[in-house]
Every structure is written in structure tokens, then in C-alpha cells.
Amino acid sequence: VEEVEDPAPEEAVSRARLTADGCSGHVLLVTYPTAAGGSEAAAGAEGGAGDLPVRVWARQMAGEGAHVRKWRVIVRNLAFKASEAQVKAVLGQAGFVWEVTLPRGPDGRSKGFAFATFMTRAHAEKAIQLCNAKEIAGRPVAVDWALAKSQYQQAGAVGASGAGADGARSPSPAPHDEQLGSEELDDG
């Protein structure tokens, strides 16, 4: 992958007639260096002649196909001034970050933590390993699995390292469906 444009430019969405086809959700554009095996003729692809890059659009699905398994991590000790883009830039070193959410209070201020969603367990695990104790917006952060609030409370006070009072590491959680809102997750 050479580039991911998230969200996709309106021109690309219009040219692919996604809105006319009923797409009202999130769309992103992925650029590959070249097409392999003549795949440039695939639906949603642009370019691909010779050594030209190939651009493929992807859209968020609704209905039956929307239950994609996602892997969520929580970023704690986040500076209040940190942006979603800053969090995504640091975590992106581990792999493709699908989404970053910065919960905010009623006054609009950040609550000092964020959730990041990855499409693969491997990328989420790598983010925990690579980004734990890294600085985001001038402050070292703790990165760990995001658990449903009920799991977090049941496990007891689990620290950012995932170790409980006895020092044992908590098991990796199952992936969260995209319908699981941040209000149902541990809020730090």
C-alpha cells in the first residue's frame, strides 16, 4: 500500500458513483504501487496501466456485511490537547488504524484517553508493544486492550500493563463489533 486517503476525496466518491449506488457511509481510497495479475480491471479500481499506481475505493458496509471483527485498544494518560490525527500517526506505526475516538466531556474537553480500532489482531498487538510509553503530544501514554466496561470491572482494577493485583496479565479480549460504543467501554 502506497497511500490511504481517509476519508476519500469527494471527487473520487462522485466519479465512482458511490452516492448514487446508495452509499451513505464512510469511504476511503487505497493506492497500490502497481496492479498484480491484471487486477486493475476489478470493480472500484482506477489506473494500473504499466507501472502507474492503482487506486481502489472501499466503503463501510451496512446490514449483514457490517459485522466486521475489529480489535480495539485504549490509549490512557493522553494529553488533553492531543488530537485524533496525533494518536493515529503514532499508532499507525503498527499497522492500519481503522478509527480513533477521543471521548469528550459535556464541556467538549478531552477526557484524557482514546480508543483506536484495528482490522487485525496482529496490528493491535503490535500497537500495544510498540506504542506503550511513547509520547503523544508531549506526554507518555499507556496502550492496552480496550475491554467492555463489564469485563474491566469484573477483572478488578487492571493497570495499563494488563496486570492485576497478583501481577498476572489479563488475557487478550475478543474483538469488539463496531456496534459496541465507547460508552460501553472502560473509560479510563
N, C-alpha and C positions, 0 to 999 in steps of 0.2 A: 504494500500500500504506500503510495506516494503522499496522498493528502486526503483528509476527511473534512468536508465542509458541513458544519453542523450549526445551524440549520442550512439546508440547501438554498442557494440564491433563488429568488422569486422567478427570475428568467428561466432557470433550469426546470423549475416546477411547472411553469406555464408551458414551456416547449415540450415537456413530456406528457402534457395534458392530464396531470395527476388530479388537479382540482375538478376538471370535467369528468373524470372517472370516479368521482366521489371521495377522493382522499381529502380528509379534513384534519388528519393527524400530522405528526411530526415527520419531516422528510430530511434525509441527509444525502450527501453526494460523496462517493468514494472514487478516487482517482488511482488507477494502477499504471505502472510504467509502460507495459505493453499487454496485448491480449495473448493468452495462451490457447493453442489449439483452435484458433478461429472463433473464439467465444465472443468476438466483437459484434457478431450478428445477433447476439442474445438480446431479448427484450430488456429495455432500460439502459442499454449501452450506447455510448457515443464515441466516435473516434476509432482508433485501433488500426488504421491503415499504416502498414510498415512498422516503424518504430515510434509512432505517435502514441501518446498516453490514451488510456481507455477510461471513461468516466461512467460509473454505474450509480444509479439512484437507488435508494432504499427507503421504504416508508414504514411507519409504525402501523401494525395491524390491529384491527378491532375484531371483536367477536371470537369465534372459535380459535383462530390462529394467534390471538393476543396473549396466550398463556405461555410466554417465553420464560424459561427459567433464568433468573438473574441472581447475581451474587453481590451482596451489599456489605460495605464496610462503613465504620463510623470513624470520623476524624475528630478527636477531642482536643481540648486546650487550644482551640483555634482563636487567633487574634480577632477581635470584634470588627476590625477594618478589613479582614480578608474577604476576597471576592470568590465567586464560583469559578471564574477563569483561573485564579491563582491556585485553587485547590485542584482543579482539573489538570493544570500544567504539571504540578508535582506528581500527582497520582498517575498521570498519563505515561510516565516513565516505565510503568509496569505493564501497560497494555491499554487497549481501547476502553476509555471511560464512557459508558453509555449516558450517565446522568449524574449531576451533582446537585444536591439540595442543601441549602443553608436555612434551617428553621429560624424564624424571627418571632420576636415577641410582639404584643399588641402595639408597642411604640415603634415598630419597624426595625429595631436594633437586632443584630445577630445574637443568637443565644450562645455562641462560642463553640459550636460543633457543627459538623456537616455529615451528610450521608453521601456515599458515592456508590454507583452501581456499575458492575462489570458484567459482560456477557459470558465470561468463562471463569470457572473456579481458579484456574491457574493464574489468570491475571489478578484476581482479587488477592490470592495468597502472595503473589509477588509484590503487590502494593503494600501488604502488611509488612513483609520482610524489608523491602527497600525504603519505604517512606516513614516507618516508625522512627521518631526522634528527629526527622528532618524539619527544617524551618519553613514555615509558610507565613508570609507577611511579617517576618522578623520574630516568629515565636515557634519553639519546637512543639511538634504535635505528637499525639499518640494515635496510632491507627490499629484497629482491631475489627473483628467480625461484628456486624450490627445484628443484634438479636431482637426478636419480638419482645416487647416490654414484659410480657408474662414469663418468657424464658429467662430474661435477665433477673427478674425479681425472684423466680424460683431457684436460680443458681446461687443467689446471695450476692453480696457485694463483690462483683468481679472487677478487678482492676483493668487498666488499659492493656496489660500484658496477657489478660485472659486467665490469670492465676487466681484461684480462690484463696480463702484464708489458710488452707492447708498447703498452698503452693502448687497444687495440681492445675494443669492447664485445662481450660474448658474445651470440649470438643468443638470442631467446626460445625457451624449451623447448616441446616438445609437451605437451599436458595429460597429467596422470597419472591412470590409472584408480584408482578408490577402493580397489582391492586392493593398491596399492603402499604398503607400510607405511613408517612413519617410519624403521625400522631400515635401509631400503634407500636412504634419502635422506641428503644431506650433513648431517653432524651438527655443523657449525659449526667 
